[in-house]
Amino acid sequence: MANTDFPVLKGQERGNWIRLRTITLLRWGAIFGQLAALLVAQHIYGLALEYGLCFMVVGVSVIGNLVASFVFPESKRLSEAENLLIVLFDLVQLGLLLFLTGGLHNPFSILVIGPVTVSAMALTGRSTIFIGTIAITIVTLLAEVHLPLRTSQGFILQVADVFLFGQWLAIVISVIFLGIYSRWIATEMHSMSDALQATQMALAREQKLTDLGGVVAAAAHELGTPLATIKLTSSELAEELDDRPDLAEDARLIRDQADRCRDILRSMGRAGKDDLHLRQAPLSTVIEEAAEPHVNRGKAVHFGFGPEEGGDPLPPSILRQPELIHGLRNLIQNAVDFAEANVWVEAQWSADVIAIRIMDDGRGYAPQVIGRIGDPFVRRRRSAPDPTQRPGYEGMGLGLFIAKTLLERTGAELSFANGVDWFGRLGTNSERTGAVVEVVWPRTKIDAVAGVNAIPVGENPTFTG
């Protein structure tokens, strides 16, 4: 399915997921670390620092945490702007503390990269660039403007200029590299999480539709007898009430409405009762069921079924799993969307494997994305989009990711290629120039008669009305 209606939460909205309590707990950890460093510097190393100003700067963080803890509920979720302000506050507070304790001569100056990494992981790219710029500016100022580190004897502790420059350069590079690295990893994780969420929702929707179809089918089957009784009784009443035209008309109305109920239930429950036998179907039937929504969309869909040489000519009976049907339906939809005029869906089976190949006569996949097909949000097949070929289409990566994920869950292996390359080597089917998707299962994975997933044939459950 190339385009979904599922309300998938995008990664850029996840700044709203962070709780205020999480930020306050992290800040308490930073506060205790800063206080410990100041106490060690004062009582163990005897450094002569502006401890009053240092404790005042740390006290500002303490006051901020206390206000956050008592004014706001623990479950409060921070917005993007609120998260940005908190990270900026922590960065400026750390910068002031470093200014009072030697600037870049202080080995703890490396902690400046912490807020940048947090921003890259939790906030948007624009916020991360802003925080990174502020961090680099603070580090540059601290290299020149700071209070010196003094011992109790009045000696100034400082590193050589070359090491000072190296410290500045290392922090700047770390801010840039770790910011980009963290942002890249976070984006990948968010994209994968969004795609998996869409996959779960697609599977849940398909499962609900399957369950609903079974319920409706069972209702149609069970209501058939009482509706037939109503129809028979009303017909007899209509014949016996010839001398009472008004009552005879009412009896005929009851009969007609019973027929109408029968037709409605029949149209809603074509599959019959949801019993053990309906959890399996011939391979050809499952493929046609998956392709049904797309066979009348202006493209010719050609089916081909056959065994490998010397195999059983009858299609194997396979599991009617929602994952399998929905995954195949997504692949067929993509083929129909991109085809010029024709789509081929072929199945082949042997004693060991079951294979389905979906092909079209479109343009195929762009060479630069062949290796990435199946990753979420791969946007296009060819570098130049053609809106006349697929109006309103914005991207196919999520649909193929859902199909690949669902089919692999059933035990399948998928391979993607272009028909020009695939059939060019074979010298056959030259008209199949578009995309080729091959789905292969070990037969034991989806065979409904034999193998580990075989459906036992027992007594059908009864339904009482």
Secondary structure, DSSP 8 states (H G I E B T S, - for coil): --S-------GGGGGGG-BHHHHHHHHHHHHHHHHHHHHHHHHTS-EE--HHHHHHHHHHHHHHHHHHHHHS-TT-B--HHHHHHHHHHHHHHHHHHHHHTTGGGSGGGGGGHHHHHHHHHHS-HHHHHHHHHHHHHHHHHHHHS---EEETTS-EE---HHHHHHHHHHHHHHHHHHHHHHHHHHHHHHHHHHHHHHHHHHHHHHHHHHHHHHHHHHHHHHHHHHHHHHHHHHHHHHHHTTT-HHHHHHHHHHHHHHHHHHHHHHHH-TT---SGGGGEEEHHHHHHHHHGGGTTSSSEEEEEEEESTTS-SS--EEE--HHHHHHHHHHHHHHHHH-SSEEEEEEEE-SSEEEEEEEESS----GGGGGGTTSTT---SSSS--TTTSTT---SHHHHHHHHHHHHHTT-EEEEEEHHHHHHHHT--TT--SEEEEEEEEHHHHBSSSSTT------------
